[in-house]
Amino acid sequence: MNLKGETAMLTNINSAYKELLSKTKDTIVLSTTQGIMHWDMETMMPPKAVQQRSEQLALLSRIHHKLGTAPEIGKLLNNIQNNKHYQSLSQVKKRNIYLISKNYHEQKALPEKLVGDLALQAAITVNAWKKAKTKKNFSIYKADLQKLFELSKQTADILMKVKETKTPYDALIDNYEPNMASDTITAIFNDLLYGLKPLIAKIENSQKPALIKISVPVEEQRKSAQLITEILGYDTTSSNAGGRVDETEHPFTSGYYDDVRITTHYYPDNFLRSIFSILHESGHAIYEQNLNHEWQYQPVGSPCSYGIHESQSRFYENIIGRSSEFWNYFLFRIKKVAPSLSKLELPTIVKAINKVERSKIRIDADEVTYNIHIIIRFELEKDLFAGKIKIDELPAVWNQKYKEYLDIEIQNDSEGIMQDTHWASGLFGYFPSYALGNIYDGQILAAMSEDLPTWSFEVSDGRLESINRWLTKNIHNRGNLYDPEELIKVATRGDLDSMPFITYLNKKYSRLYGL
C-alpha cells in the first residue's frame, strides 16, 4: 500500500476511535444520571413515588440499552478492529475498545424488554423488601423476589452464551468481577476458611473484649461523621467539594468523579455502627474521586471491579479504621464533637472495635468472621442459579448455614435472609466481591508496607497523605486498565492469594490478645 493509503487508514482508525468514545460518553453520562435517581430513591424520594420512579428507571434503562447497542457502535468497532493499524494502538486505546466491544456484544444479546423489565421489577422489589423487613415477614416480598430472580436467570442464561462462561452464575459474577469464575472463587474461599477457622477459635479462647454502652445523640454522630471524612480526605464541606453525606436505611455510595455521595444510618445506642459505615463508604468515595481524570467518560476510566472497590472501602474501614494508631489520633478529636464519649479510653475502644464474635448481621461483623457471612451468601447464590434450591427455600437454608458455619440461631427473617438489599436490587453475583476485597487488601497491605514502612506511624499522627498517594498511584489511577486479578498482580507483585490477608489477621490479633 502506498503512503497515501497508509495515511488514510491511520486517519480512518483515529476518526472511528474518536467517534466511538463520543458515543460511549453518552452512555456513561446516562448511567450516572440513573445513579443519581437511585440515590434520590433511597434518600429523598417520598414513599408514594415508588411506582413512578420505577417507570422512570425502566425507561432510562431501555434508552441506555439502545445507546449502547446502536448499530453505529458495531460498525465503528468493526472498522477499528479490522484496520491493519489496530495492533499499533496504545494500551489505553486497546483496553477501551475491548471494554466497549465486550459491553456491546453482551448488551446486544439482551432483549430491550428484558432490560426494562429487570429495572422495573428491581425498583418494585426493593420497596417490597423494605416493607417485609419492617414487618419481619419474608412472604410479603417473596413473590416479587421470585419475579426478579426469574428475570435475572433469563439474563444469566443469555450472557452465559455470549461470555462463554461455564455456568449462568459465572456470567453474573463477571458483571462485578470480570473474568473471575465461581470455581476460582470457591477454591480461594476454601483456603480462606482453612486459615480463618483456627484463628477464630484461638481468639475466642483468649480475648477479653471491652464492652461499650454509650448512648450518643444523632447530632453528635453527624459531627463525628464529618470529622472522619475530613481526616480521610473525602471532601464534603469546601467550596469545591465533590461529596456529601446523607442518611438512609442501608448505607451505600453513589457517584462518579466530581459528584460522589455517601450515605449512612445513625443509631443512638450503637455509635460505632455509623462510624464504621462512614469509614467504609468514604473508602468507596475516595476511590471514585481519585480515578484518572484524563480518562473520565472512557471505559478505562471506570473502577476496575466491585472487589477492588470493596478492597478500598474495607482498607479504610478495617486496616486503618480499626487500628490502634488511627484511634490514637482520632479519639481525642471525636470527644470534642461528641461529648458523650468524654470518658472513653483508648485501650477500651481498641479492644471493643476488634472484638471477634459470631454474629447474625453481615454489616456489623468483625473483620475476621465477616468473610464467613459472604461465603454463605456465595454458596446460596451458586446453588440458587444451579437449581439446587428455590426462592421459597432460602430462609430455611440461610438459617441452616448460619447454624452450621457460625453456630448462630436466626430468630426472624429480618435478621436473616432479608438483612441485605442486594438480592432485592437484583445484584446477584455481587456478594463474592466483598470477601475478594478483603483478600486483595491483604496483598495491598503487604506491598504498601514494603514501600511505606512507616505508614502506621503516620496514621498515628493523623497523616494519611502517603497512604492515599500510594493507593491512588497503584490502584485508583489505574482505573479499568486491567482485570482485577491482573491489577492485583501489577500493584502488589503477586498472584491472587488469601495468605497475606490471613497473615495480617494473625499478626494483628496476636498482638491484641497475645495468641
QUIWO-V17823 format. One record per residue. N is the residue number from 0. RES is the residue in one small letter. SS is DSSP state (H for helix, E for strand, C for the rest). NEAR is the number of other ideal C-beta (glycine too) atoms within 8 Angstrom. D_LAST is the distance of its C-alpha to the last C-alpha in Angstrom with 1 decimal. Layout:
BEGIN
N	RES	SS	NEAR	D_LAST
N	RES	SS	NEAR	D_LAST
END
This chain:
BEGIN
0	m	C	4	72.6
1	n	C	5	74.3
2	l	H	5	72.7
3	k	H	6	74.0
4	g	H	8	72.3
5	e	H	9	69.0
6	t	H	8	69.1
7	a	H	8	69.8
8	m	H	12	66.9
9	l	H	9	64.5
10	t	H	8	66.0
11	n	H	10	65.6
12	i	H	14	61.9
13	n	H	8	61.1
14	s	H	8	63.2
15	a	H	12	61.7
16	y	H	14	58.1
17	k	H	8	59.0
18	e	H	9	60.5
19	l	H	15	57.6
20	l	H	11	55.2
21	s	H	8	57.6
22	k	H	13	57.5
23	t	H	13	53.7
24	k	H	10	53.5
25	d	H	9	55.4
26	t	H	11	52.9
27	i	H	12	50.0
28	v	H	9	51.8
29	l	H	12	52.5
30	s	H	9	48.9
31	t	H	11	47.8
32	t	H	9	50.5
33	q	H	12	49.1
34	g	H	11	45.7
35	i	H	11	47.2
36	m	H	12	48.9
37	h	H	10	45.7
38	w	H	13	44.2
39	d	H	9	47.2
40	m	H	12	47.0
41	e	H	11	43.5
42	t	H	10	44.2
43	m	C	4	47.9
44	m	C	10	50.0
45	p	C	4	51.8
46	p	H	5	51.0
47	k	H	4	54.5
48	a	H	8	54.3
49	v	H	12	52.0
50	q	H	7	54.8
51	q	H	7	56.5
52	r	H	12	53.3
53	s	H	12	52.6
54	e	H	9	56.1
55	q	H	9	55.5
56	l	H	16	52.3
57	a	H	13	54.0
58	l	H	9	56.9
59	l	H	13	54.7
60	s	H	13	52.8
61	r	H	12	56.1
62	i	H	9	57.3
63	h	H	12	54.1
64	h	H	13	54.6
65	k	H	9	58.2
66	l	H	11	57.4
67	g	H	11	54.7
68	t	C	9	57.0
69	a	C	9	60.3
70	p	H	5	62.5
71	e	H	7	62.8
72	i	H	13	59.1
73	g	H	10	59.6
74	k	H	8	62.7
75	l	H	13	60.9
76	l	H	13	58.0
77	n	H	8	60.5
78	n	H	11	62.5
79	i	H	13	59.5
80	q	H	9	57.9
81	n	C	6	61.2
82	n	C	11	62.2
83	k	C	4	62.3
84	h	C	9	60.5
85	y	H	11	57.4
86	q	H	4	55.4
87	s	H	4	56.1
88	l	C	10	54.5
89	s	C	5	51.4
90	q	H	6	47.9
91	v	H	10	47.8
92	k	H	9	51.1
93	k	H	10	50.2
94	r	H	12	47.0
95	n	H	15	48.9
96	i	H	14	51.5
97	y	H	8	48.9
98	l	H	11	47.2
99	i	H	13	50.6
100	s	H	10	51.8
101	k	H	8	48.8
102	n	H	10	49.1
103	y	H	13	52.9
104	h	H	9	53.0
105	e	H	11	50.3
106	q	H	11	51.9
107	k	H	8	55.4
108	a	H	9	54.4
109	l	C	12	53.5
110	p	C	5	56.5
111	e	H	9	57.0
112	k	H	6	57.4
113	l	H	12	54.0
114	v	H	13	52.4
115	g	H	13	54.2
116	d	H	10	53.5
117	l	H	14	49.8
118	a	H	14	49.6
119	l	H	12	51.8
120	q	H	13	49.9
121	a	H	13	46.5
122	a	H	14	47.9
123	i	H	12	49.2
124	t	H	16	46.1
125	v	H	12	43.9
126	n	H	9	46.3
127	a	H	13	46.2
128	w	H	14	42.4
129	k	H	9	42.4
130	k	H	10	44.9
131	a	H	16	43.1
132	k	H	11	39.7
133	t	H	7	41.4
134	k	H	7	43.0
135	k	C	9	40.0
136	n	C	7	42.4
137	f	C	11	41.8
138	s	H	6	45.4
139	i	H	9	46.7
140	y	H	15	45.2
141	k	H	10	45.1
142	a	H	6	48.6
143	d	H	12	48.0
144	l	H	14	44.7
145	q	H	10	46.6
146	k	H	10	49.2
147	l	H	15	46.7
148	f	H	12	44.9
149	e	H	8	48.3
150	l	H	13	49.1
151	s	H	12	45.8
152	k	H	10	46.3
153	q	H	9	49.8
154	t	H	12	48.3
155	a	H	14	45.6
156	d	H	9	48.3
157	i	H	11	50.5
158	l	H	17	47.8
159	m	H	13	46.5
160	k	H	8	49.9
161	v	H	10	50.1
162	k	H	10	46.6
163	e	C	5	46.9
164	t	C	11	43.4
165	k	C	6	42.5
166	t	C	10	42.3
167	p	H	12	43.4
168	y	H	14	39.8
169	d	H	13	39.1
170	a	H	14	42.0
171	l	H	15	40.4
172	i	H	14	37.0
173	d	H	14	39.1
174	n	H	7	40.3
175	y	H	13	36.8
176	e	C	14	35.2
177	p	C	7	38.2
178	n	C	7	38.4
179	m	C	14	35.1
180	a	C	10	35.7
181	s	H	12	34.0
182	d	H	7	33.4
183	t	H	9	31.4
184	i	H	14	29.4
185	t	H	9	28.8
186	a	H	8	27.6
187	i	H	12	25.1
188	f	H	13	23.9
189	n	H	8	23.4
190	d	H	10	21.2
191	l	H	15	19.3
192	l	H	11	18.9
193	y	H	7	17.8
194	g	H	12	14.8
195	l	H	14	14.1
196	k	H	8	14.3
197	p	H	7	11.4
198	l	H	13	9.1
199	i	H	12	10.9
200	a	H	8	10.6
201	k	H	10	6.8
202	i	H	13	7.1
203	e	H	8	10.3
204	n	H	5	9.1
205	s	H	9	6.9
206	q	C	10	8.8
207	k	C	6	12.1
208	p	C	10	13.9
209	a	C	10	17.2
210	l	C	5	20.4
211	i	C	9	23.3
212	k	C	4	26.7
213	i	C	8	29.2
214	s	C	6	32.4
215	v	C	12	33.3
216	p	C	8	36.9
217	v	H	8	37.4
218	e	H	6	39.3
219	e	H	13	36.5
220	q	H	15	34.2
221	r	H	10	37.0
222	k	H	10	36.9
223	s	H	16	33.1
224	a	H	13	33.5
225	q	H	12	36.2
226	l	H	12	34.1
227	i	H	13	31.3
228	t	H	14	33.9
229	e	H	8	35.3
230	i	H	11	32.1
231	l	H	12	31.2
232	g	C	9	34.8
233	y	C	11	36.2
234	d	C	10	39.7
235	t	C	9	41.1
236	t	C	6	43.4
237	s	C	5	45.4
238	s	C	3	48.9
239	n	C	5	47.7
240	a	C	9	44.7
241	g	C	9	43.9
242	g	E	14	41.5
243	r	E	7	41.4
244	v	E	13	39.1
245	d	E	10	40.5
246	e	E	7	39.5
247	t	C	11	39.3
248	e	C	6	37.8
249	h	C	8	35.4
250	p	C	11	34.2
251	f	C	9	35.4
252	t	E	12	36.7
253	s	E	10	40.3
254	g	E	14	42.4
255	y	E	9	43.4
256	y	C	11	43.5
257	d	C	6	45.3
258	d	E	9	44.9
259	v	E	14	41.2
260	r	E	13	40.4
261	i	E	18	37.3
262	t	E	15	37.0
263	t	E	13	34.7
264	h	C	12	34.8
265	y	C	10	34.4
266	y	C	8	33.1
267	p	C	10	34.0
268	d	C	5	31.3
269	n	C	7	28.6
270	f	H	16	28.9
271	l	H	9	25.6
272	r	H	11	26.9
273	s	H	15	29.8
274	i	H	13	27.9
275	f	H	12	25.6
276	s	H	12	28.8
277	i	H	15	30.5
278	l	H	14	27.8
279	h	H	13	27.8
280	e	H	15	31.6
281	s	H	15	32.1
282	g	H	15	30.2
283	h	H	13	32.7
284	a	H	15	35.6
285	i	H	16	34.7
286	y	H	16	34.7
287	e	H	13	38.1
288	q	H	12	39.5
289	n	C	10	38.5
290	l	C	15	40.0
291	n	C	10	42.7
292	h	H	6	45.7
293	e	H	5	48.1
294	w	H	10	47.2
295	q	C	9	47.6
296	y	C	8	49.6
297	q	C	11	48.8
298	p	H	12	46.6
299	v	H	12	44.6
300	g	H	12	43.9
301	s	C	9	41.9
302	p	C	11	38.1
303	c	C	14	36.9
304	s	C	13	35.3
305	y	H	11	33.6
306	g	H	16	30.3
307	i	H	16	30.7
308	h	H	14	31.7
309	e	H	14	28.6
310	s	H	15	26.5
311	q	H	16	28.2
312	s	H	16	27.9
313	r	H	16	24.2
314	f	H	14	23.6
315	y	H	15	25.1
316	e	H	13	23.6
317	n	H	11	19.9
318	i	H	12	19.3
319	i	H	13	21.6
320	g	C	12	22.0
321	r	C	11	18.4
322	s	C	10	17.5
323	s	H	7	17.5
324	e	H	10	20.3
325	f	H	12	22.6
326	w	H	12	22.3
327	n	H	9	22.9
328	y	H	13	26.3
329	f	H	12	26.9
330	l	H	12	26.4
331	f	H	7	29.3
332	r	H	10	31.5
333	i	H	11	30.8
334	k	H	11	31.7
335	k	H	6	35.1
336	v	H	10	35.9
337	a	C	13	34.2
338	p	H	6	35.0
339	s	H	10	33.4
340	l	H	12	30.0
341	s	C	6	31.3
342	k	C	4	29.0
343	l	C	10	25.7
344	e	C	6	23.2
345	l	H	9	20.8
346	p	H	7	17.5
347	t	H	10	18.7
348	i	H	13	19.7
349	v	H	11	16.6
350	k	H	13	14.3
351	a	H	12	17.2
352	i	H	11	17.8
353	n	C	12	14.2
354	k	C	10	14.1
355	v	C	12	13.4
356	e	C	7	16.2
357	r	C	7	18.6
358	s	C	10	21.8
359	k	C	8	25.5
360	i	C	8	26.3
361	r	H	10	25.4
362	i	H	8	26.1
363	d	H	6	23.9
364	a	C	10	20.9
365	d	C	10	17.6
366	e	C	9	17.0
367	v	C	12	14.7
368	t	C	14	17.1
369	y	H	13	20.2
370	n	H	13	20.8
371	i	H	11	21.3
372	h	H	11	24.1
373	i	H	13	25.7
374	i	H	13	25.6
375	i	H	12	27.3
376	r	H	11	30.0
377	f	H	13	30.5
378	e	H	9	31.1
379	l	H	13	33.5
380	e	H	12	35.5
381	k	H	11	35.7
382	d	H	10	37.1
383	l	H	13	39.3
384	f	H	13	41.1
385	a	C	8	41.3
386	g	C	3	43.2
387	k	C	5	40.7
388	i	C	8	40.4
389	k	C	6	42.7
390	i	H	9	42.4
391	d	H	6	43.2
392	e	H	8	40.5
393	l	H	13	37.7
394	p	H	10	36.7
395	a	H	7	36.4
396	v	H	11	34.5
397	w	H	13	32.2
398	n	H	11	31.4
399	q	H	8	30.9
400	k	H	11	28.4
401	y	H	14	26.3
402	k	H	11	26.3
403	e	H	6	25.4
404	y	H	9	22.7
405	l	H	11	21.1
406	d	C	5	22.7
407	i	C	9	24.6
408	e	C	6	28.2
409	i	C	12	30.4
410	q	C	5	33.1
411	n	C	7	35.5
412	d	C	12	36.2
413	s	C	10	35.6
414	e	C	9	31.9
415	g	C	14	32.1
416	i	C	8	34.3
417	m	C	12	36.0
418	q	C	11	33.1
419	d	C	8	33.6
420	t	C	9	36.9
421	h	C	9	36.5
422	w	C	11	38.4
423	a	C	13	41.0
424	s	C	9	41.6
425	g	C	12	42.0
426	l	C	8	38.9
427	f	C	14	38.2
428	g	C	12	36.0
429	y	C	9	34.3
430	f	C	10	31.0
431	p	H	17	29.4
432	s	H	14	29.7
433	y	H	12	26.9
434	a	H	14	24.2
435	l	H	16	26.0
436	g	H	17	25.7
437	n	H	16	21.9
438	i	H	14	22.1
439	y	H	14	24.7
440	d	H	15	22.6
441	g	H	16	19.9
442	q	H	15	22.8
443	i	H	16	24.5
444	l	H	12	21.6
445	a	H	13	21.2
446	a	H	13	25.0
447	m	H	13	25.4
448	s	H	9	22.8
449	e	H	6	25.0
450	d	H	7	28.1
451	l	C	10	26.8
452	p	C	6	24.1
453	t	C	6	24.7
454	w	H	12	24.4
455	s	H	8	21.6
456	f	H	8	23.6
457	e	H	13	26.6
458	v	H	15	24.9
459	s	H	10	24.2
460	d	C	7	27.9
461	g	C	8	28.8
462	r	C	7	30.1
463	l	C	12	29.6
464	e	H	8	32.7
465	s	H	10	31.3
466	i	H	13	28.8
467	n	H	11	31.6
468	r	H	8	33.9
469	w	H	12	31.5
470	l	H	16	31.0
471	t	H	10	34.7
472	k	H	8	35.7
473	n	H	12	33.4
474	i	C	15	33.2
475	h	H	13	35.5
476	n	H	10	38.6
477	r	H	12	38.5
478	g	C	13	39.2
479	n	C	11	40.3
480	l	C	10	41.3
481	y	C	9	39.0
482	d	C	9	37.5
483	p	H	15	33.7
484	e	H	10	32.5
485	e	H	8	34.9
486	l	H	14	34.0
487	i	H	14	30.3
488	k	H	11	31.5
489	v	H	8	33.8
490	a	H	11	31.4
491	t	H	11	28.2
492	r	C	5	29.9
493	g	C	10	28.1
494	d	C	5	28.8
495	l	C	9	27.2
496	d	C	9	23.7
497	s	C	11	20.6
498	m	H	9	18.2
499	p	H	12	18.2
500	f	H	13	17.1
501	i	H	13	14.2
502	t	H	10	13.2
503	y	H	13	13.6
504	l	H	13	11.4
505	n	H	10	8.5
506	k	H	8	9.2
507	k	H	9	9.9
508	y	H	15	7.1
509	s	H	9	4.5
510	r	H	6	7.4
511	l	H	10	8.1
512	y	H	9	5.6
513	g	C	6	3.8
514	l	C	8	0.0
END
